[in-house]
Amino acid sequence: MSDTFPDLPNSVGWTLSGRTGFGFTGLLDEIRFSDTVLIPSQFLNLQPGGPSVTVDQNPEQADPTPDSPIFFSVLFSQPVTGFDETDVTLVSLQ
């Protein structure tokens, strides 16, 4: 494994290389080597960081609103699993 951009201090681009017939699987901090060739369905595109997220008031709700509950729309830049309303904390700045 080698750093694709060695002159950048916080490089996140990595190149995995090895003999033909060896596959690489795992996360960047936990790479496992196997002696079997990976088939295309086993390939994983490693991307640093998570998705971006946009949180906005629900367009159907008045702003400001005295109503409760307050509704929001949450849009992620890529598919996300396991996210629900318990992952959000609403804080008033007033």
C-alpha positions in Angstrom: 0.0 0.0 0.0 1.4 3.4 -0.9 0.3 7.0 -0.4 -0.9 8.4 -3.8 -0.1 11.9 -2.7 3.0 11.6 -0.4 3.8 15.4 -0.4 0.4 16.3 1.0 0.3 16.3 4.8 -3.2 14.8 5.2 -3.3 12.7 2.1 -6.3 10.4 1.8 -5.5 8.9 -1.6 -4.1 5.4 -1.3 -3.0 2.9 -3.9 -3.2 -0.8 -3.1 -1.0 -3.1 -5.1 0.2 -6.6 -5.0 0.9 -9.8 -7.0 -1.8 -11.0 -9.4 -4.2 -13.3 -7.7 -4.1 -11.5 -4.3 -7.1 -9.5 -3.2 -7.3 -6.6 -0.8 -10.4 -6.0 1.4 -11.2 -3.8 4.4 -11.0 -0.2 5.6 -7.9 1.9 5.2 -7.1 1.3 8.8 -7.8 -2.4 8.7 -6.7 -4.0 5.4 -6.9 -7.8 5.1 -5.0 -9.7 2.5 -6.3 -12.9 0.9 -4.9 -15.4 -1.6 -8.1 -15.4 -3.7 -8.9 -13.2 -6.7 -11.8 -10.8 -6.0 -14.7 -10.8 -8.4 -16.2 -7.4 -9.5 -19.1 -7.7 -7.0 -16.5 -7.8 -4.2 -14.7 -4.6 -5.2 -15.1 -1.6 -2.9 -14.6 2.0 -3.8 -13.0 3.6 -0.8 -14.0 7.2 -0.4 -12.7 9.4 2.5 -15.2 11.2 4.7 -19.0 11.0 4.9 -21.7 12.5 2.9 -22.7 16.1 3.1 -26.1 16.9 4.7 -28.6 19.7 4.3 -31.1 20.4 7.0 -33.9 22.8 6.3 -37.3 23.7 7.6 -40.1 21.7 6.1 -41.5 23.8 3.3 -45.1 23.1 4.5 -44.5 24.8 7.9 -44.6 28.5 8.7 -41.4 30.2 9.7 -41.3 31.1 12.5 -43.8 28.7 13.9 -45.4 28.5 17.4 -46.5 24.9 16.5 -45.1 21.8 17.9 -43.6 19.5 16.7 -41.3 21.4 14.3 -40.7 19.6 11.1 -37.4 19.5 9.2 -36.2 18.0 5.9 -32.9 16.3 5.9 -31.1 15.6 2.6 -27.9 13.6 2.3 -25.5 13.7 -0.7 -25.4 9.9 -0.8 -27.3 7.0 0.6 -27.2 6.7 4.4 -28.5 3.9 6.6 -29.4 3.9 10.3 -30.3 7.6 10.5 -33.5 8.5 12.3 -35.0 11.3 14.5 -33.2 10.1 17.6 -29.9 11.2 15.9 -30.9 14.9 16.0 -30.9 17.3 18.9 -32.7 20.6 18.5 -31.2 23.6 20.3 -32.6 27.1 20.5 -30.1 30.0 20.3 -32.6 32.4 22.0 
